[in-house]
Amino acid sequence: ITNLLDLLWNPELKSYLKENNIRGYSNKDRAGLKELAIKNIPFKELRDYTRETLKTRPGWREDLQ
């Protein structure tokens, strides 16, 4: 799961934690954000969120379009 979360940027992780009403993320480092996500959100939801985030991420890898 941590490899999956490595694909997300910190603001994306924080946004997803906020959407899921997970508290205590604002002062966490990257490892802490991933730990909060893993403990509080089911794997399938993390996987789906990561997939959708990567597909819709603006301005990233425009050379692939």
Protein Blocks (a to p, Z undefined) as FASTA:
>chain_A
ZZmmmmpcfklmmmmmmmnopghklmpcfklmmmmmmmmpcfklmmmmmmmmmmmmghia
kllZZ
